[in-house]
Amino acid sequence: MQPAFDRTDWSVLSALLRTAQREGWRVEFAPDHILLSSRRAAEGVIILPAALVRHARGSGWQAVIRTGEIALRHPAVRQAVTLRLGA
């Protein structure tokens, strides 16, 4: 039997990832988390994800700002989502 917190509300996660792709973020999947990174980070350009974070917070995601990244967590999504701001 799986604990209830192991379930994911795929509509919440999907909406965030679709918004990220529309905003030009690259989506990479790992077994325990999802990484969003800017396609232009390799060029030395730091993209601030204002629209993406605004969407996330409006949808119930909690954001923790760290040096060079923003970690997003949602109570209905078991995967952690990390926005990498630089290269």
N, CA, C and O atoms as a DFTB+ gen file, in Angstrom:
348 C
 N C O
     1  1       0.837      -1.181       0.000
     2  2       0.000       0.000       0.000
     3  2       0.882       1.245       0.000
     4  3       1.816       1.345       0.796
     5  1       0.591       2.193      -0.888
     6  2       1.349       3.437      -1.005
     7  2       0.736       4.518      -0.124
     8  3      -0.488       4.632      -0.051
     9  1       1.567       5.310       0.543
    10  2       1.023       6.443       1.297
    11  2       0.358       7.447       0.357
    12  3       0.693       7.516      -0.825
    13  1      -0.570       8.210       0.881
    14  2      -1.321       9.172       0.063
    15  2      -0.418      10.224      -0.559
    16  3      -0.698      10.690      -1.663
    17  1       0.668      10.614       0.122
    18  2       1.512      11.676      -0.411
    19  2       2.346      11.228      -1.604
    20  3       2.985      12.063      -2.244
    21  1       2.361       9.930      -1.924
    22  2       3.100       9.453      -3.088
    23  2       2.346       9.688      -4.388
    24  3       2.895       9.475      -5.469
    25  1       1.117      10.117      -4.298
    26  2       0.333      10.377      -5.502
    27  2       0.613      11.785      -6.014
    28  3       0.964      12.685      -5.252
    29  1       0.453      11.947      -7.297
    30  2       0.688      13.245      -7.922
    31  2      -0.559      13.685      -8.670
    32  3      -1.177      12.896      -9.385
    33  1      -0.922      14.940      -8.500
    34  2      -1.997      15.535      -9.298
    35  2      -1.352      15.979     -10.611
    36  3      -0.740      17.045     -10.686
    37  1      -1.497      15.153     -11.634
    38  2      -0.800      15.391     -12.902
    39  2      -1.271      16.658     -13.598
    40  3      -0.504      17.255     -14.352
    41  1      -2.497      17.086     -13.372
    42  2      -2.972      18.310     -14.019
    43  2      -2.232      19.530     -13.480
    44  3      -1.948      20.460     -14.235
    45  1      -1.916      19.541     -12.186
    46  2      -1.175      20.656     -11.586
    47  2       0.245      20.689     -12.142
    48  3       0.739      21.746     -12.535
    49  1       0.895      19.534     -12.171
    50  2       2.263      19.457     -12.683
    51  2       2.309      19.776     -14.173
    52  3       3.191      20.509     -14.622
    53  1       1.381      19.240     -14.931
    54  2       1.337      19.469     -16.373
    55  2       1.144      20.946     -16.708
    56  3       1.782      21.462     -17.626
    57  1       0.274      21.623     -15.975
    58  2       0.047      23.053     -16.225
    59  2       1.323      23.850     -15.996
    60  3       1.631      24.761     -16.765
    61  1       2.071      23.515     -14.941
    62  2       3.328      24.219     -14.668
    63  2       4.341      23.961     -15.781
    64  3       4.997      24.893     -16.247
    65  1       4.474      22.713     -16.209
    66  2       5.463      22.378     -17.236
    67  2       5.102      22.969     -18.596
    68  3       5.989      23.396     -19.335
    69  1       3.819      23.000     -18.937
    70  2       3.401      23.640     -20.197
    71  2       3.704      25.132     -20.166
    72  3       4.162      25.695     -21.160
    73  1       3.451      25.772     -19.031
    74  2       3.763      27.198     -18.899
    75  2       5.263      27.421     -19.038
    76  3       5.690      28.366     -19.701
    77  1       6.057      26.568     -18.423
    78  2       7.513      26.688     -18.512
    79  2       7.982      26.572     -19.959
    80  3       8.824      27.355     -20.400
    81  1       7.456      25.618     -20.690
    82  2       7.863      25.451     -22.084
    83  2       7.440      26.638     -22.938
    84  3       8.187      27.059     -23.821
    85  1       6.259      27.179     -22.689
    86  2       5.819      28.372     -23.432
    87  2       6.726      29.563     -23.153
    88  3       6.945      30.403     -24.025
    89  1       7.255      29.630     -21.925
    90  2       8.142      30.731     -21.547
    91  2       9.582      30.499     -22.013
    92  3      10.439      31.356     -21.801
    93  1       9.860      29.354     -22.642
    94  2      11.192      29.091     -23.185
    95  2      12.117      28.325     -22.261
    96  3      13.331      28.346     -22.459
    97  1      11.580      27.648     -21.257
    98  2      12.398      26.862     -20.339
    99  2      12.514      25.428     -20.844
   100  3      11.552      24.869     -21.370
   101  1      13.683      24.844     -20.685
   102  2      13.937      23.448     -21.035
   103  2      13.517      22.586     -19.844
   104  3      13.824      22.926     -18.701
   105  1      12.830      21.493     -20.090
   106  2      12.342      20.601     -19.034
   107  2      13.145      19.305     -19.093
   108  3      13.203      18.650     -20.133
   109  1      13.770      18.934     -17.961
   110  2      14.541      17.695     -17.867
   111  2      13.990      16.877     -16.703
   112  3      13.757      17.406     -15.616
   113  1      13.787      15.591     -16.940
   114  2      13.217      14.711     -15.923
   115  2      14.299      13.829     -15.317
   116  3      15.131      13.269     -16.031
   117  1      14.280      13.712     -14.002
   118  2      15.126      12.782     -13.255
   119  2      14.187      11.930     -12.400
   120  3      13.016      12.277     -12.248
   121  1      14.673      10.832     -11.844
   122  2      13.780       9.975     -11.057
   123  2      13.125      10.676      -9.863
   124  3      11.986      10.366      -9.513
   125  1      13.828      11.608      -9.245
   126  2      13.307      12.221      -8.021
   127  2      12.953      13.698      -8.144
   128  3      12.423      14.277      -7.196
   129  1      13.231      14.321      -9.281
   130  2      12.891      15.737      -9.440
   131  2      12.815      16.108     -10.922
   132  3      13.165      15.322     -11.802
   133  1      12.348      17.320     -11.159
   134  2      12.259      17.865     -12.515
   135  2      13.060      19.157     -12.526
   136  3      12.895      20.001     -11.645
   137  1      13.922      19.313     -13.511
   138  2      14.769      20.493     -13.610
   139  2      14.301      21.356     -14.773
   140  3      14.135      20.870     -15.892
   141  1      14.092      22.631     -14.503
   142  2      13.777      23.608     -15.541
   143  2      14.984      24.517     -15.669
   144  3      15.446      25.080     -14.677
   145  1      15.498      24.666     -16.874
   146  2      16.648      25.537     -17.084
   147  2      16.421      26.381     -18.327
   148  3      15.700      25.991     -19.246
   149  1      17.052      27.540     -18.332
   150  2      16.906      28.455     -19.454
   151  2      17.735      27.962     -20.629
   152  3      18.869      27.515     -20.455
   153  1      17.174      28.044     -21.811
   154  2      17.908      27.655     -23.015
   155  2      19.058      28.617     -23.295
   156  3      20.009      28.265     -23.993
   157  1      18.975      29.830     -22.752
   158  2      20.002      30.834     -23.026
   159  2      21.059      30.912     -21.932
   160  3      21.950      31.758     -22.011
   161  1      20.988      30.055     -20.911
   162  2      21.949      30.104     -19.811
   163  2      23.371      29.829     -20.291
   164  3      24.323      30.392     -19.751
   165  1      23.525      28.976     -21.294
   166  2      24.858      28.669     -21.822
   167  2      25.509      29.892     -22.456
   168  3      26.735      29.966     -22.543
   169  1      24.699      30.850     -22.899
   170  2      25.219      32.081     -23.497
   171  2      25.582      33.106     -22.429
   172  3      26.029      34.206     -22.754
   173  1      25.395      32.759     -21.162
   174  2      25.691      33.691     -20.081
   175  2      24.543      34.618     -19.745
   176  3      24.725      35.586     -19.006
   177  1      23.366      34.339     -20.274
   178  2      22.194      35.175     -20.025
   179  2      21.394      34.551     -18.885
   180  3      21.034      33.376     -18.947
   181  1      21.119      35.330     -17.857
   182  2      20.292      34.852     -16.751
   183  2      18.874      35.347     -16.982
   184  3      18.625      36.550     -17.050
   185  1      17.957      34.413     -17.101
   186  2      16.550      34.727     -17.329
   187  2      15.819      34.637     -15.995
   188  3      15.886      33.613     -15.316
   189  1      15.130      35.691     -15.623
   190  2      14.346      35.667     -14.394
   191  2      12.940      35.171     -14.718
   192  3      12.289      35.702     -15.618
   193  1      12.473      34.176     -14.005
   194  2      11.204      33.516     -14.332
   195  2       9.989      34.178     -13.679
   196  3       9.212      33.498     -13.008
   197  1       9.810      35.475     -13.859
   198  2       8.728      36.194     -13.180
   199  2       7.355      35.633     -13.536
   200  3       6.550      35.367     -12.643
   201  1       7.077      35.450     -14.815
   202  2       5.756      34.956     -15.226
   203  2       5.538      33.524     -14.752
   204  3       4.437      33.171     -14.329
   205  1       6.572      32.706     -14.819
   206  2       6.455      31.314     -14.396
   207  2       6.224      31.210     -12.886
   208  3       5.377      30.435     -12.442
   209  1       6.962      31.975     -12.106
   210  2       6.791      31.951     -10.647
   211  2       5.433      32.531     -10.261
   212  3       4.797      32.048      -9.324
   213  1       4.990      33.549     -10.968
   214  2       3.660      34.121     -10.704
   215  2       2.578      33.063     -10.954
   216  3       1.654      32.921     -10.153
   217  1       2.691      32.326     -12.056
   218  2       1.748      31.239     -12.344
   219  2       1.816      30.164     -11.252
   220  3       0.786      29.694     -10.769
   221  1       3.036      29.784     -10.872
   222  2       3.213      28.725      -9.873
   223  2       2.583      29.114      -8.538
   224  3       1.840      28.330      -7.947
   225  1       2.875      30.301      -8.072
   226  2       2.314      30.735      -6.783
   227  2       0.803      30.858      -6.851
   228  3       0.114      30.555      -5.877
   229  1       0.281      31.296      -7.977
   230  2      -1.165      31.394      -8.148
   231  2      -1.850      30.037      -8.182
   232  3      -3.048      29.934      -7.920
   233  1      -1.084      28.991      -8.506
   234  2      -1.625      27.630      -8.568
   235  2      -1.354      26.830      -7.298
   236  3      -1.640      25.634      -7.244
   237  1      -0.806      27.483      -6.280
   238  2      -0.579      26.798      -5.006
   239  2       0.816      26.254      -4.787
   240  3       1.061      25.587      -3.782
   241  1       1.743      26.521      -5.703
   242  2       3.127      26.077      -5.526
   243  2       3.812      26.986      -4.512
   244  3       3.540      28.185      -4.459
   245  1       4.697      26.410      -3.712
   246  2       5.502      27.179      -2.769
   247  2       6.898      27.310      -3.358
   248  3       7.465      26.333      -3.848
   249  1       7.452      28.519      -3.309
   250  2       8.766      28.773      -3.899
   251  2       9.783      29.059      -2.803
   252  3       9.521      29.833      -1.883
   253  1      10.947      28.425      -2.912
   254  2      12.071      28.680      -2.020
   255  2      13.209      29.174      -2.898
   256  3      13.685      28.457      -3.778
   257  1      13.640      30.402      -2.651
   258  2      14.691      31.008      -3.472
   259  2      16.043      30.719      -2.836
   260  3      16.278      31.030      -1.668
   261  1      16.927      30.119      -3.626
   262  2      18.297      29.822      -3.200
   263  2      19.241      30.483      -4.195
   264  3      18.806      31.013      -5.217
   265  1      20.520      30.450      -3.893
   266  2      21.504      31.025      -4.799
   267  2      21.490      30.267      -6.124
   268  3      21.804      29.078      -6.169
   269  1      21.130      30.952      -7.189
   270  2      21.160      30.372      -8.526
   271  2      19.991      29.486      -8.903
   272  3      19.964      28.953     -10.012
   273  1      19.018      29.313      -8.009
   274  2      17.886      28.456      -8.346
   275  2      16.662      28.793      -7.503
   276  3      16.753      29.458      -6.471
   277  1      15.534      28.321      -7.970
   278  2      14.275      28.449      -7.241
   279  2      13.670      27.052      -7.162
   280  3      13.449      26.404      -8.186
   281  1      13.405      26.595      -5.946
   282  2      12.797      25.279      -5.736
   283  2      11.291      25.462      -5.576
   284  3      10.839      26.318      -4.815
   285  1      10.524      24.659      -6.291
   286  2       9.066      24.717      -6.228
   287  2       8.524      23.404      -5.673
   288  3       8.954      22.323      -6.075
   289  1       7.578      23.511      -4.748
   290  2       6.900      22.337      -4.182
   291  2       5.406      22.606      -4.147
   292  3       4.969      23.732      -3.909
   293  1       4.633      21.564      -4.385
   294  2       3.171      21.655      -4.315
   295  2       2.687      20.482      -3.472
   296  3       3.195      19.370      -3.619
   297  1       1.705      20.713      -2.583
   298  2       1.245      19.622      -1.721
   299  2       0.660      18.427      -2.480
   300  3       0.654      17.316      -1.950
   301  1       0.175      18.625      -3.689
   302  2      -0.433      17.537      -4.454
   303  2       0.527      16.898      -5.457
   304  3       0.133      16.004      -6.206
   305  1       1.789      17.350      -5.478
   306  2       2.768      16.840      -6.446
   307  2       3.968      16.305      -5.676
   308  3       4.565      17.028      -4.878
   309  1       4.326      15.043      -5.908
   310  2       5.436      14.469      -5.143
   311  2       6.801      14.834      -5.711
   312  3       7.792      14.814      -4.980
   313  1       6.877      15.168      -6.999
   314  2       8.152      15.522      -7.613
   315  2       8.526      16.956      -7.246
   316  3       7.685      17.855      -7.277
   317  1       9.786      17.156      -6.903
   318  2      10.291      18.505      -6.687
   319  2      10.616      19.105      -8.051
   320  3      11.060      18.400      -8.957
   321  1      10.396      20.396      -8.189
   322  2      10.708      21.105      -9.427
   323  2      11.718      22.185      -9.083
   324  3      11.502      22.966      -8.156
   325  1      12.824      22.236      -9.825
   326  2      13.869      23.221      -9.589
   327  2      14.070      24.053     -10.840
   328  3      14.221      23.512     -11.935
   329  1      14.071      25.376     -10.678
   330  2      14.385      26.290     -11.774
   331  2      15.835      26.711     -11.612
   332  3      16.183      27.374     -10.635
   333  1      16.679      26.336     -12.555
   334  2      18.079      26.746     -12.529
   335  2      18.185      28.061     -13.290
   336  3      17.795      28.145     -14.455
   337  1      18.715      29.091     -12.626
   338  2      18.744      30.422     -13.225
   339  2      19.976      30.680     -14.076
   340  3      19.901      31.456     -15.028
   341  1      21.089      30.067     -13.773
   342  2      22.311      30.302     -14.533
   343  2      22.832      29.026     -15.151
   344  3      22.198      27.973     -15.074
   345  1      24.004      29.133     -15.768
   346  2      24.601      27.966     -16.442
   347  2      25.162      26.971     -15.464
   348  3      25.697      25.939     -15.870
